């Protein structure tokens, strides 16, 4: 069940029974416009930091041989409050929310772009699911699919956060996300849990190719 904006506000403002039930979204600068009564989400605002990929001569992003910290291809850009970041057509950057969130054991969520920005060409995405117990800012994947540059102002309500209840609340807090406790956009490691599997596949493939070459040369 997706929570209404009124229910989100009520739960954020109430005192939790335990640390596991602690739910917060802060700061909410204007509850009236960010969580309009009768809606089913709360709007979140763009923060001041952006992770901008370098337009360099890279053949490809290859996460197999090394961790992201060793193959970083982006720069951190900070924009002052009151200033703006220019997102050019077909450009992709990682932003962040002003809001810091902490989810309790029985809630999860997801972020979607706002249609008013989408019609200007700005597409906003994030991780498909925000898991129970997550704490940190929310990363926003920003892409300009329009034909003209878009000025992004810190503080603008660019996305909406949907929150729903989990039918089987988590019993123990686990480090389920590589982005837990994020305070700024981080480089991901998409192959963190798959690197050993893919490495084995590659070794098997190389072995099969060597055997094939050996067989062909002996004919």
N, C-alpha and C positions, 0 to 999 in steps of 0.2 A: 504494500500500500504506500503510495507516494503521499508525503505529508503536505498539508496546506501551508501557505505562508503564515497564517495565524498560528498554526500548531508549531511551526519552526520557531517563531518568536517566543511562544510560551515556553518551549522546552529549553531554549538557550538562556532564558532569563530566570528559570527556576533553579533552586539549590538541589544538586544531585544527592541521592541517597548514599552513593559510594563513589570512589575514584573511577571505577569501571563505567559508571553512568554519566560521567562528566562530558557534557556536550557544549561546545562553544564555537562561535563565529565572531571574530573581533578584529578590527573595529567595524561596526556597522554605522556608517556616518549618517544615514537617513533611513530609518525603518519604514517611513511612510512611502518612499519611492522604491526602496530595494525589496520590500516584502509587502506588496500591495495585497490588501485583504481581498479574498476571493480567488487568488492565484495559487499555483502549486509549486512555487520555487522562490528562491531569494536571489536577487541580482548581486553579482560580485564585481568589484572594481579592479581596473588595471593598475598594477604596481609600477615601480620606477626602474626595475632592472630587466634587461633583455639579454638573451644569449643569441648572438648573431653569427651564423655560419660565414666563414671566409670564402670569398669567391676566388679560390685558388685553383691551381692546376692539379687537382686530385683525380686520379684515375677512378677511384671508388672508395667508399667507406667500408673498410674491412675490419670487423671486430673480432675475427677469429684468432689472429696471432697475438693480440695484445688487448689489455683492458683500456677503456675509454680515456683514462687519465694519461695514457701514453700515446694516444692517437687523436688528441683533441683537435678539432678543426674549427672552433668557434671562439669568438671574443665576447667578453662581458662588457655591456654598455649600460651606464646608469644615466637616467634622465631626471633632471631636477623637477620637483613638483612645480607646476606652472609652465613648464616647457613641454615639448612633444618629441615623439620619435616618428620619423617618416618611414612608412612601410611601402616599398615600391611594388609595382605590378609583378606578380609571380615570385615575390620574395617571401621567404619563410624564416620566422624567428620564434624563439621560445620566450614568452613573457611570464609574469607571475601575478598573483592577486595581491591586493593590499591586505585582504583578510587572511588571518591565520585561523585555521580550523582544528578542532579536535573532536573526533567522532567517538561515541560510546560503543560498548560491545554489541549493541542491538540495532545499529544503524549503518547504512552504507549510502553512497550517493554517486552522482555523475554530473558532469558539467556539459552544457551545450551553449553554442553561440546564440546571440539574440538576433531575431529576424531583422530588426531595424538596422543593424550593422551588416548582416548578411546581404541585404539588398544594395549595400554600397560596395560589395565585393569582398568584405572581410569575413573570413571563415575562422572560427574559433573552435578548437578541439582540445581534449585532454585525455588522460587515461580513461578507459571505458568505465572502470569502477573505482570508487574510493572506498576502501575496505574499513570495517570496524577497527577502532583504535588508531586510525591514521591521525597523525598530528603534523602540522606544517602548513606552509602556504600551498596554493594550488598552481601547478604549472599550466600555462595556456599556450597551446600551439597555434600560432597566428600566421595566416597566409592571406595575401592580397590577390584575389582572383579577378579583380577589376582591371580597368584599362588606365586608371590614373592613380597616382600615389595617394595614400591615406595617412593623415596625421593622427597618431595615437597619443592621447593625453592621459598621463597618470591620473587616476581618480574616475575615469570614464567607466560607466557600467557596460562592459562589453560582453558579459556572459551571464548565464543563470545556473545556479546550483540546485539540483533536484535531490531530495533526500527521501529515503524509504526505509521501512523497518525490515529487519532480518528475522526470518521465522525461527531460526535456531541461534540465539545469541552466542557469541564466542565466549568460551569459559576462561581461556587464558590468553593474555596478550602475547602475540608472536611477532617477530620481525618479518612481516609478510611483504613489505615493500622496500625496494632499494632506495626509495625517495622519502622514507620515514624521517620526520623531523626536518624537512626541507625548509630553509629560510631564503633560498634563492634558486634559480633554475640550474639544474645539474645536467651533466652529460650522462646519458643512459648507457647501460651495458646490455643490449638486447640478447646477447648470447651467454649471459651469466650462467644459466642453468643448462645450456645446450652445447657449450663449447667442447666438452669431452665427447659428446655423442657425434658431433659433426667431424671432430678430429679423427675419430675412429672410422667414420664413413670415408673420409678422404684417404686414410691409410689403406683401407680395403680396396678403394678404387685404384690407387696407385699400384697396389700389388697385382690386381687383375690386369691392369694395363701392361705391367712388366711381363706377366705370364703370356699375354697375348702376343707381345712383341717377340718373346723368346720362341713361341710356337711358330710364328710366321717366319722367323729367320732360319729355323731348322728345316723348313719344308724345301 
